[in-house]
Amino acid sequence: MTVTTTAPDKSTGTYQVVRETIDILFDYADTEVRSVHKSLAEANDAARKDLLTEYSVGELDECEEAIGIDGSVRINASTAEVDLTISVRHIPPHPHPHNYHHHHLSTTTTTEGENYVYTITRTDSSSTRHSTAFLGVYSSEDRANEAAERELRCAAGIRNWRDRRRFRGGFREGYGLNGCFEGAATLGKGEEGVSREEVTVVVERRVLYG
């Protein structure tokens, strides 16, 4: 039997430059979307410049660049305090199994001529694990906020106001100064031998370059 495989179509969607920071001494890890781009070439260029926005060449003990089979850049570096990874990730039109839509990027344009998109990030953290997932890119702030609210409530098992009243963990929903959603839910009772887990979901406004 002959199996034919084809490369995924990356002619649509966007490219994110992502920075992962790990501080082994203080057991800290963080993942941040640094910028969003329309093309792989622009994202790769931004990834190569990202570290130099905060670190000088002399502060980097190691810095190695690799190119993936899809042409995306991945940079591994370290300083005296932290390990850093800068990578380029392609976000397809339908990146999440919850049927979140990657809306056609007509974008929001400001009077300064900048185009904005809105990204949703979910982070799950406990004493034993830490993971970050990117749930989508939206051209509308309102739709991004609505999707983020649904994600947080689904994680907490809150489907209606009765569920909310019965929920015994910590639960917070709010909006930042720029109108983007920020929410967190604490799951688990924290009893002996049971790890409490915090789920945070945030919407961030990003400039779409290109």
N, C-alpha and C positions, 0 to 999 in steps of 0.2 A: 504494500500500500504506500502510495506517495503522499506525503503531507506537505502542503505548500503554506508557507507563512509569509506574511507581508508586514512591513513596518507600520506602526500606527500613524494615522493621518494627523499631522500637527499643523495643518494649514489654518486651523481655527483655534480659538481659545487665546490664552495669554501665557506669559512667562513670568514667574516670580523669582526674585533673588532672595534666598533664604539664608539667614545666619543662625547657626547653632553654636551656643557657648556652653562649655562644661567646666565647672570649677570643682575639681576633685577634692581639694582640701576642705571646702565647705559643703560638699555634697549638693551642688547647685547646678541646675541645667535650665537653659532657656532657648526657645526657638522664636525667631522674629522674622516676619516678612519685611524686607528692607525696601523693595520697590517692585513695581509691576510694569511689564513692557509688552508691546505688541509683537516684537520679533525676537528670535533667538539671538541674533547678532547683538542687538541692543542690550539684552539681558546679560549675555556673556561679558560684554564690555563693562557693564555696571558691576558685575560680580568681581571682576579683576580689580576694580577701583575701591570696592567697599571697605576693605580692611584699612586702607590708607586714610579713610575719613576719621579714624579714631586712634590708629597706631602708626608710629613711624617705622621705617624699615629696620632701624636699630633695635626696636622693641620686640621684633619677631625672631624667636629662636629658630623656628623652622617655618618654611613656607613652600608647599609643593602644589603644583597644578596638574590636574588630570582632565582628559576629555572623554566623555562617555560616547557610546556607540551612536547616540543620537546627536552628537555634536555639542552637548551642553557641558559647561565648565563646572568643575568641582575643585575647590581649593581647601587644603588642610594646612592649618597653621597653629602655632602655639606661642605663648608668651611665658613669662615667669609665673603668671598666676592662672592662666586659663588655656584650654584647648579650643580652637575655633574651626568651624567648617562653613564655607560659603558654597552654596550650590544653586543651580538653576533648575527650576521645576516647571514642567509644562502643565497647565491647568486646562483640561479639555472642556468643551461646552457643557457636558453633564458629568461633573466630577464626583458627585455624591449619591449613594444609593437611596437616599430619602427623597429622590425626585426633586431636589433643589435645582432650579433652573439657572444656568449660566447665561444671563440675559445678553442679547446682542448688544455689544458695547457702543451704544450711541453716546454714552458717558454724560456727565454733568460738566458744563463749561462755565467757568467763572469769568468775571469781567476782565481778569488778568490774562485770559486765554488759556488757562490750565484745564486739562481734562481730568476729572476725578472718577475713580471706581471705588467700590466698597468690598473689602474682603472680610470673610468670617473665619475665625480661628477658635477651635475648641481645645482646651488643655485638661487632661485628667492627671491628677497627682495625688500620691499618698506616700506613706513612709517607705513603700517598697517599689514604686514605679512612677514614671513620669512620661507622658506621651502627648504629642501635639498633632492635631489633624486640621487641615485646611478644607473648609466645607464649601467654598464657592466664591465667585467674584460677581458682583452685581453693579449695574450702572445706576440703580436707584437706591438711595439711602433708606427710604421707607421699606422697600422690599427686603433689603438686607437685614434691617432691624427686625422685621416680622419673622424671617427665617431663623434668625439667631434666638429670638424669644421661643419659638417652637422647639428648637434644638435643646435649649436648657430645660424647658418644662418636660420634654420627653425623657431626658436623662434622669430627672427627678421623679418621673412617674406621675406628673401632675397633668391631668386631662381636663379638669374643671375646678370650680371654686371649692367644691367639697374636698377634692384631693389636696388642694392647697391648704385648707384648714386642718386637715389631718396630718400634713407633712411635719415630721418632727425634727428634721435636720435644719441646718441653716439655709436660708434662701434669700437672695438679694437680686433685684433688678433695678437698673437705672440707666441714665443717659449722660454721656460726657458733655463738656462744654460745646463740642461741635455737633451734638445731636446724635452721636453714634451709641448703639446699645452696649451695655456692659453688665454682665450678670454672673452670679456664682451660686452653686448649690453644694452643700456638704452632705454626703451620703454615708450611711452606716452609723451605728450607735456609739462607736468608740469604746466598746467593752474590752475587757482583757482578752488579748489574742485576736481581736477584730480590728482591722485597720480602717480608719476613716478615710474617705476619698473626697476630694474637692474637684468639682467640675466647673470650669470657667468658660464662658463663651463671650467673645468680644467682636465688635464690628470696628474696622479701622478704615479710615478714608485714605486713599493712596492716589498720588498723581500718576496718570497713565502716560508714559513717555512714548514718543514716536508719532 
